[in-house]
Amino acid sequence: MLLAPSANRVYAGESTELAAAELTISAPFVAQVNPAQVAGVEYLSFESDELADEQLAVLARQSAALALFQREGELLRPVALPDCLNLSDDLVTIPKYPGKTNEQFTRLLLNVTVASIDTNLNPKAAQGPLAILDPLTGRGTTLMVAWMLGHHGYGVEGDAKSVEQMSAYLKTWLRRKRIKHTADMTPVRREGKSIGRRFDAKLVSEKLEMTVFTGDTRQSQYLYGKKKFDAIVTDAPYGIVHGAHQSSDVRGVAGKRDRSPAGLLGEALPIWASQLKAGGALGVSWNTYGLPREELAAMMVSNGLTPCEGPEWLRFGHRVDSSIHRDLMVAVKQEEKQ
Ligand SMILES: C[S@@+](CC[C@H](N)C(=O)[O-])C[C@H]1O[C@@H](n2cnc3c(N)ncnc32)[C@H](O)[C@@H]1O
């Protein structure tokens, strides 16, 4: 597999390592995944039997896949990858704003999370489309990647402006591409009081939906009511400052001194866990400066979620900049709490 050159811009030289871990987890039908040099160019090599169409589709969905070849002695024979995207990827590459989660990394996080859903407990998940929640939506990179890969996207975001900007962008993009859709921002009222706004959009022919509520992520269950999700995929605030505001990017811990991502995750995880279907998977990326892996794993366990384990899960840590070392963790809800 030849990797997209853009992957290296995201992971500063570690892209092959991350792509290898993603492939190992999300494509159990391949073996011996290793970096390989051919004529000075780096590839990811692996072994497999003859690939069925669904397996080729899994390879095409890899976040960094550019092209596939079959090795024949010294030669590489091209293998066509199917077009697996519902919508063209400029949907997620055009927006550029401070605090955006890189779209390629978002796709990787979504892929490894979805691959971890326990389909014995949630058999419907094998057929898709899945209901994916990003309870820290920002301007919706996860929800747009979910749409591209054929899933429904749901979100909650504390910054109402971000939701409006996402709504404006998505409407313009869909209109410009002449894709039949509906999209609206409407007020949300509970018990006679206005508590925020919601964005709802639908793709008419793909029958995919998207909803984002403005509000605190700890209100997510209150906002969504009984609705349960197949997977939660989210990039936690990094505990750093974006732009000119001299405060953390953790929102709404009103009256509390703890504005750390760890504090927010500690309060949000019980809510998020309750919104997962049995067998559902929660994938989170976070800044390990300030929250060690073991602590996050312990938080997952105390909320009834079992972190995925094995050497491949320890290969995702990478530097984003001098104040952010990002890692990811996926944990699975084994059963519904009684
Ligand atoms: C790392 S950013 C996610 C960016 C998003 N993936 C994107 O690409 O646009 C984290 C987001 O969490 C939001 N946030 C932080 N604390 C929150 C809270 N308590 N409730 C809801 N949203 C919150 C921030 O406003 C920010 O948009």
The ligand as a Gaussian input file, in Angstrom:
#p B3LYP/6-31G(d) Opt

LIG

0 1
 C      -10.265000      19.409000      20.027000
 S      -11.730000      20.308000      19.726000
 C      -12.615000      19.283000      18.582000
 C      -12.487000      19.802000      17.186000
 C      -13.312000      19.036000      16.177000
 N      -12.938000      17.633000      16.107000
 C      -13.150000      19.700000      14.820000
 O      -12.342000      19.206000      13.990000
 O      -13.765000      20.735000      14.576000
 C      -12.661000      20.126000      21.197000
 C      -13.989000      20.834000      21.204000
 O      -14.626000      20.610000      22.446000
 C      -15.415000      21.750000      22.747000
 N      -15.691000      21.704000      24.182000
 C      -14.807000      21.853000      25.194000
 N      -15.440000      21.702000      26.380000
 C      -16.752000      21.422000      26.104000
 C      -17.899000      21.136000      26.890000
 N      -17.818000      21.124000      28.224000
 N      -19.075000      20.889000      26.276000
 C      -19.172000      20.894000      24.909000
 N      -18.120000      21.158000      24.115000
 C      -16.925000      21.420000      24.686000
 C      -14.554000      22.910000      22.303000
 O      -15.354000      24.061000      22.082000
 C      -13.929000      22.344000      21.031000
 O      -14.701000      22.707000      19.919000

